[in-house]
Amino acid sequence: MGFKVCIFLLLLGCLLQVPERTMARDMKRASIVIQGANRIAETDENFVCATLDWWPHDKCNYDNCPWGYSSVINMDLSRPLLTKAIQAFKPLRIRIGGSLQDQVIYDVGNLQTPCHPFRKMSSGLFGFSKGCLHMKRWDELHSFLTKSGAIVTFGLNALHGRHKLRGNAWGGAWNHVNTQDFINYTVSNGYAIDSWEFGNELSGTGVGASVSAELYGKDVIVLRDIIDKMYKDSKLTKPSLVAPGGFYEQQWYTKLLEISGQDVVDVVTHHIYNLGSGNDPQLVKKILDPSYLSRVAETFKNVNKTIQEHGPWASPWVGESGGAYNSGGRRVSDTFIDSFWYLDQLGMSSKHNTKVYCRQTLVGGFYGLLEKGTFVPNPDYYSALLWHRLMGKVVLAVQTDGPPQLRVYAHCSKGREGVTLLLINLSNQSDFTVSVSNGVNMALNVESKPKKKSLLDTLKKPFSWIGNKASDGYLNREEYHLTPENGELRSKTMVLNGKPLKPTETGDIPNLEPVIRGVNSPVCVSSLSMSFIVLPSFDASACS
């Protein structure tokens, strides 16, 4: 009888926590077991990353031109909200790159070709001519990134000097002189770069253009030599070499690592656009389908396997991912519903040892974390910021008896003791009341004979995350519940614990405040919502 009363009270507690407009048709229970001693993977400390692209304002897809003035070359870097949005991460990793990076000429050194802006050209790669990065703009850009505290990856032109053969295939020797002059300028000016990336989507069959793994492998050896020599006598930290920034094809990636050899490529990048084209009418259906979302896990697994077998000195990154390609999905990628896909991607990729995940884009297209022109954050910005602040780099094994619609990820908490859970509820039918337990405690807390239990002992059974470090008394956890404004899945406003997230009147990023709940209250996740649950007293030896 007592057990039934306990369960009734748990369910009643959840019903009281769920706002009326988000109450689903039924309330279900689910159990989560966190293996606190089982570290399954580890990310970089700065796992969340966003890209700045090169697309000019007249880049269009499906009769929409969603880029405006958001490119590396023409974006207004003086806007305070843009700077504050980056600074909020303390720091944010930013990758400069994209489809046009292999057509960028650097206006430095003894340049043999004219240096003009990108312009529409039907015979050009992706319908554009070559474009120019003037060093005055590079100075401005680096000053802005330094002020913002960003960690910078810069994507280099890997097609310069080559020529088109047939189809997508390009051949000939890479002309490294312009790149070498650009790196020399960067080093001479004391500009800190975390990593140099070679090429964009030239691997395998390529997108628009491709280069064989044999040529690519030889070229990264040349680039490695350039980096080593340029930074040999510099006080700057030598950047990592990142490649190839393309779509994963096992044979091509294997050959690249074999030809380039040990300690040449430090980071192996691949791109993910698993939702298909931006104009797909099934985008929303795909995002809410757990079986569809899970398909890409095989790619993360295989990339990591290829690196472990053929280049264990290197680390896997997702160098670019926007969900839907061709600028993202209008009224999808920039709305609340996209965070179901985005947060699931962060959780899933981290389980497969992905060190960094770069979102396409920071600004630009429909998939920008910030709205072009105004730089007002879209919902995914707040999802990224919460992940960055709450989820530590150690990934823990976790199991649940809940349905596939309840997605669960667990990490050691960032910057403090304990564990943080990410719960994603894709169901439009069910709210969940969740019990959390520690797999280690479940195995070890077996008494040879019963004894009288304290209140804390009683709580440890359904809430065994409390652990041995806790003492009798009032214990709390933090909860961050994400829902759409007015219950509209395609709302451009994220709601945190009932409060819409919008820049303040002074133009600052709003505070992301949790709700504090006592340990004896149930963990509740409403339908079509996402929640970060911070368990500060969870016993997890893997987090020590």
Secondary structure, 3 states (H helix, E strand, C coil): CHHHHHHHHHHHHHHHHCCHHHCCCEEEEEEEEEEEEEEEEECCCCCEEEEECCCCCCCCECCECCCCCCCCCCCCCCCHHHHHHHHCCCCCEEEECCHHHHHEEEECCCCCCCCCCCCECCCCHHHECCEEEEHHHHHHHHHHHHHHCCEEEEEECCCCCCEEEECCEEECCCCCHHHHHHHHHHHHCCCCCCEEEECCCCCCCCCCCECCHHHHHHHHHHHHHHHHHHHCCCCCCCCEEEEEEECCCHHHHHHHHHHHCCCCCCEEEEEECCCEECCCCCHHHHHCCHHHHHCCHHHHHHHHHHHHHHCCCCEEEEEEECCEECCCCCCCCCCCCHHHHHHHHHHHHHHCCCCEEEECCCECCCCCCECCCCCCECHHHHHHHHHHHHEEEEEEEEEECCCCCEEEEEEEECCCCCEEEEEEECCCCEEEEEEEEEHHHHHHCCCCCCCCCCHHHHHHCCEHHHCCCCCCCCCEEEEEEEEEHHHCCCCCCEEECCEECCCCCCCCCCCCCCEEEECCCCEEECCCEEEEEEECCCCCHHHC
